[in-house]
Amino acid sequence: MRLRLPCLPALAGMVLTLFAGLAAAADMPLRSLATGDAAKGWEAVGRLDLGGEGFCTGALIAPDLVLTAAHCLFDKLSGAPVPLAAMEFRAGWRNGRAEAYRKLSRAIVHPAYDFGDDPTMARVAHDLALLQLDRPIRQPGLAPFATAGKPRKGDEVGVVSYALGRSEAPSLQEVCQVLAGRPGVVLMSCDVDFGASGAPVFRVEDGVPRIVSVVSAKAEMSSRKVALGTALGDTLDLLRARLASGEGVIGDTAPPLHRFGQGGARAGGGAKFVRP
């Protein structure tokens, strides 16, 4: 059965403009991390289960903090916040078991983020969330990842994600390319699909993988796939500060965040742009 994906015109034209004239170098294919040996070093990436309503991908950046996409915290149909009590982070999930299971105690999204119709490039730039776990994860092999600044056009990056058709083990795309950037947004040639929302985008520095972006959306032009990521930098600093101060924090009973419907299919520009 083919999935019918909504076309979102506010971004379709921008993606076409950004993509014009760009040619990616050879990307590496996805590689399953279904065995212990293959997954070694990547166990701090996990599947974020959304209370039986799907899943996203997230990654530890501190023993008690998971980095993911803001839109993962909202019901995809109603736009209402997903209760934190219904969500679970499964670190290193492979073939029916995880290295660690944790519930969530608090979460924070960018104060300018709205889950709604007609996403804009600015909204993608704010599509970032921090999740605080109910208990820290302190286990050998589950060291949190470091973060780094926004990658530049031409940089090689990699992605570890769960997604449609590969939900039971993560997959690594070791090399894909940064095609272009806009304030807070990174356009990449990486292979992402539904469920990859929130997946960490890595750049390897001195042999150490550092998270430089989080997958927010995918786009398609003809048969060419591209991914949009949210850059970290000042946005991550803001989220850390707000979580520490308690300002705007989502707890077990979510505050009345803006509620929007997601809307239906729309025509637009020759590109398909969706939240994966």
C-alpha positions in Angstrom: 0.0 0.0 0.0 1.4 3.3 -1.0 1.6 6.1 1.6 0.1 9.4 0.4 2.2 12.1 1.7 1.0 15.7 2.2 2.7 18.4 0.1 3.5 21.5 2.1 3.9 24.5 -0.2 5.4 26.9 2.3 8.6 24.8 2.3 8.3 23.1 -1.1 9.5 26.2 -3.0 12.3 26.8 -0.5 13.5 23.2 -0.8 13.5 23.5 -4.6 15.4 26.8 -4.4 18.0 25.4 -2.0 18.4 22.2 -4.0 18.8 23.8 -7.4 22.3 23.2 -8.7 23.5 21.1 -5.8 25.0 17.8 -6.4 25.8 15.5 -3.6 28.9 13.3 -3.5 28.4 9.6 -3.1 26.5 8.7 0.0 26.9 5.4 1.8 23.8 3.1 2.1 22.0 2.4 5.3 23.6 -0.3 7.4 21.5 -2.2 10.0 22.9 -2.2 13.6 21.0 -5.3 14.4 23.8 -7.2 16.2 25.7 -6.3 19.3 29.0 -5.9 17.4 27.4 -3.7 14.8 25.7 -1.5 17.3 28.7 -1.0 19.6 29.2 2.7 20.3 25.7 3.7 19.1 23.7 2.3 22.1 23.0 5.8 23.4 20.7 6.2 20.4 17.2 4.9 21.2 13.7 4.5 20.1 11.2 6.9 21.7 7.9 5.1 21.9 4.9 7.4 21.9 2.3 5.5 23.9 1.3 3.1 21.1 0.9 6.0 18.7 4.1 5.5 16.8 7.7 6.2 17.6 10.5 8.7 17.0 14.3 8.5 17.5 16.3 10.2 20.2 19.8 10.2 21.7 21.3 10.7 25.1 23.3 14.0 25.5 23.5 13.6 29.3 22.7 10.7 31.6 19.2 12.0 32.1 18.6 14.0 28.9 17.4 12.9 25.5 17.6 15.1 22.4 14.8 14.7 19.8 12.4 16.6 17.6 9.8 18.8 19.2 7.0 17.5 16.9 7.4 14.1 18.4 5.7 15.4 21.6 2.4 16.2 19.7 -0.3 13.9 18.4 0.1 13.9 14.6 -3.7 14.1 14.0 -5.0 16.4 16.7 -1.9 18.4 17.5 -2.5 17.9 21.2 0.5 17.2 23.4 1.2 13.5 24.0 1.1 12.8 27.7 4.7 12.2 29.0 3.4 9.3 31.1 2.6 7.4 27.9 6.1 7.8 26.4 9.2 5.7 27.0 12.8 6.0 25.8 14.3 2.6 24.9 18.1 3.1 24.7 19.8 0.8 22.1 16.6 -0.9 21.2 17.4 -4.1 19.1 15.3 -7.1 18.3 12.8 -6.8 21.1 15.0 -5.6 24.0 16.7 -2.4 25.0 19.9 -1.6 26.9 17.9 0.6 29.2 14.2 1.6 29.6 13.2 5.0 31.0 10.0 6.9 31.4 10.0 10.7 31.1 9.6 13.2 34.0 9.8 16.5 32.1 10.3 17.9 28.6 10.9 21.3 27.0 10.4 22.5 23.5 11.5 25.8 21.9 9.1 28.6 23.0 8.6 29.6 19.3 7.7 26.1 18.1 4.1 25.5 17.0 2.8 22.2 15.7 0.5 23.3 13.0 -0.5 23.6 9.4 1.8 24.9 6.7 5.2 24.5 8.3 7.8 27.1 7.5 11.6 27.0 7.5 11.6 29.0 10.7 9.4 26.3 12.3 11.9 23.6 11.3 14.6 25.7 12.9 12.7 25.5 16.2 11.8 21.7 16.0 13.9 20.6 18.9 13.1 19.1 22.3 14.9 18.0 25.4 13.4 15.1 27.4 14.4 14.6 31.1 14.3 10.9 32.1 12.8 9.8 35.4 16.2 8.2 36.3 19.6 8.8 34.8 21.1 6.1 32.6 24.6 5.2 33.9 25.8 2.0 32.2 28.9 0.9 30.4 28.5 1.4 26.7 25.8 4.0 27.1 27.9 7.2 27.3 26.0 10.3 26.2 27.0 12.0 23.0 28.7 15.3 22.8 27.3 18.1 20.6 28.9 20.5 18.3 28.0 23.5 16.1 26.1 23.6 12.9 27.8 21.8 10.0 28.7 23.6 6.8 27.8 23.0 3.2 30.0 20.2 1.8 30.6 18.6 5.2 30.1 14.8 5.5 27.7 13.8 8.2 26.1 10.5 9.4 22.7 9.6 10.9 21.6 6.8 13.2 17.8 6.3 13.1 14.8 4.0 13.5 12.2 4.3 10.8 9.4 2.7 8.9 10.3 -0.9 7.9 13.3 -0.8 10.3 11.7 -0.1 13.7 13.3 -3.1 15.5 16.9 -2.1 15.1 18.7 1.2 14.3 20.3 1.8 11.0 23.5 3.8 10.4 24.1 5.9 7.3 27.8 6.5 7.9 28.2 9.2 5.2 25.8 11.7 3.6 26.3 15.3 2.6 25.3 18.7 3.8 23.9 20.3 0.7 23.0 23.8 2.1 22.0 25.7 5.2 19.7 28.4 6.4 19.4 30.0 9.8 18.9 27.1 12.2 18.3 24.6 9.4 20.5 22.1 7.6 19.6 20.5 4.2 21.2 17.1 3.7 21.2 14.2 1.3 20.6 11.7 4.2 18.1 8.8 3.8 15.3 9.3 6.4 11.7 8.0 6.7 8.8 8.0 9.1 10.1 7.3 12.6 13.5 9.0 12.0 12.2 12.3 13.4 14.6 13.3 16.2 17.4 11.1 14.9 20.9 12.5 15.7 23.0 13.8 12.8 26.7 13.3 13.6 29.9 14.8 12.4 33.0 12.9 13.3 35.8 15.1 14.8 39.1 13.5 15.8 37.4 10.1 15.7 34.6 11.2 18.0 31.0 11.4 16.7 29.3 14.6 17.9 25.7 15.5 17.3 25.4 18.6 15.1 21.7 18.4 14.1 18.4 16.5 14.6 16.2 15.2 11.8 13.1 17.3 11.5 11.6 16.5 8.1 12.1 14.8 4.7 11.6 16.1 1.2 11.4 14.5 -2.2 12.0 15.9 -5.6 11.3 13.4 -8.4 13.2 10.3 -7.1 15.7 12.3 -5.1 15.3 12.3 -1.3 16.7 15.0 1.0 16.4 15.6 4.7 16.0 18.8 6.8 17.6 18.9 10.2 17.4 21.4 13.0 20.7 22.9 14.0 21.7 23.0 17.7 23.9 25.9 18.9 21.9 28.6 20.6 18.7 26.6 20.4 20.1 23.8 22.5 21.6 26.3 25.0 18.2 27.9 25.3 16.4 24.6 26.0 19.0 23.6 28.6 18.6 27.0 30.4 14.8 26.8 30.3 14.8 23.2 31.6 17.1 24.2 34.4 14.9 27.1 35.4 11.6 25.3 34.9 10.4 28.0 32.5 7.9 26.5 30.0 8.6 22.9 31.2 6.1 20.2 30.3 5.4 17.9 33.2 3.1 15.0 33.8 0.2 17.3 33.2 1.1 19.4 30.1 0.4 23.1 30.1 -1.9 24.5 27.5 0.5 24.6 24.6 -0.8 25.9 21.3 -3.1 23.2 19.7 -3.3 23.0 16.0 -4.7 20.5 13.4 -2.1 19.1 11.0 -4.3 19.5 7.9 -4.6 17.4 4.9 -2.8 17.0 1.5 -2.0 20.1 -0.4 -0.5 20.7 -3.8 2.8 22.4 -4.1 5.8 23.1 -6.3 7.0 19.6 -7.3 8.5 18.7 -3.9 7.0 16.7 -1.1 7.9 17.9 2.4 6.8 16.0 5.5 7.6 15.3 9.1 9.2 11.9 9.1 
